[in-house]
Amino acid sequence: MDPEATENITCARCGKAAPDGAPPTWTCSVENGSRRYFCDDCARANIRSIEGRLDSSWW
């Protein structure tokens, strides 16, 4: 079983919670060795920065 499926995940940008793990529409980014999850709204609003591989601190 995927360990993320039972974790309480929060959006690193807006704080939106996903208590049953990250939904498939969320984006996962590895920054400085740790995973950061972004909800679909935050990911959609910052898609160019995400695709450009900019750390979230730059958006």
C-alpha positions as CSV (number, residue, x, y, z in Angstrom):
1,M,0.0,0.0,0.0
2,D,1.2,3.5,-0.8
3,P,2.2,5.3,2.4
4,E,1.0,8.6,1.0
5,A,-2.5,7.3,0.6
6,T,-3.1,7.5,4.4
7,E,-1.1,10.6,5.2
8,N,-2.6,14.0,6.0
9,I,-1.2,16.1,3.2
10,T,-1.4,19.9,3.1
11,C,-0.8,22.3,0.2
12,A,2.5,23.9,0.8
13,R,1.2,27.2,-0.7
14,C,-2.3,27.8,0.6
15,G,-2.6,25.2,3.4
16,K,-5.6,23.3,2.0
17,A,-5.8,19.9,3.7
18,A,-6.2,16.5,2.0
19,P,-6.7,14.1,5.0
20,D,-6.8,10.9,2.9
21,G,-3.5,11.6,1.0
22,A,-2.8,13.7,-2.0
23,P,-5.5,13.5,-4.7
24,P,-4.3,12.6,-8.2
25,T,-4.9,16.2,-9.3
26,W,-2.4,17.6,-6.9
27,T,1.2,18.3,-7.8
28,C,4.2,16.9,-5.9
29,S,7.6,18.7,-6.0
30,V,10.9,17.7,-4.3
31,E,12.6,20.8,-3.0
32,N,15.8,20.7,-1.0
33,G,15.3,16.9,-0.4
34,S,11.7,17.1,0.9
35,R,8.4,16.6,-0.8
36,R,6.0,19.5,-1.2
37,Y,2.4,19.1,-2.4
38,F,0.4,21.8,-4.1
39,C,-3.4,21.6,-4.6
40,D,-4.9,21.8,-8.0
41,D,-5.8,25.5,-7.6
42,C,-2.3,26.6,-6.6
43,A,-0.6,24.3,-9.2
44,R,-2.9,25.7,-11.9
45,A,-2.1,29.3,-10.9
46,N,1.7,28.7,-10.9
47,I,2.0,26.1,-13.7
48,R,4.7,28.1,-15.7
49,S,6.9,28.3,-12.6
50,I,6.4,24.6,-11.8
51,E,7.3,23.6,-15.4
52,G,10.3,25.9,-15.3
53,R,11.5,24.0,-12.2
54,L,11.6,27.1,-10.0
55,D,11.4,26.4,-6.3
56,S,8.1,27.5,-4.8
57,S,9.9,30.3,-2.8
58,W,10.3,32.1,-6.2
59,W,6.6,32.2,-7.0
